[in-house]
Amino acid sequence: MATQTQVSQTISYRGPPILVGALAHLLREEGLDFKRPRDDRTSVAEVVEVTLTVRSGAAVVDRTLDALIGTAVARFRGRFGDSPASITVGDSRGPEA
């Protein structure tokens, strides 16, 4: 039985710096909240590694958060499938303190 709690999920991104913004945009379009690390616009790195802790805007059934993240990631891969970016959705989630 699913419970109604505030849950979070960790997403790890590794790839071109410019595509972090695209992923962030797609997550926001799905109604997800997160703290995005500050952009270092002076960096010339070809690859960055970013970890986001994503939360829904309100308490939702656990599987709903997974579905929202899955939709955003699938849209990202559909648009940027030729990119070397990798996205890993972790399974560290639980009730918010």
Summary of the structure (lengths in Angstrom):
residues: 97
radius of gyration: 13.8
end to end distance: 21.4
largest distance: 48.3
contacts: 252
relative contact order: 0.35
helix: 33%
strand: 29%
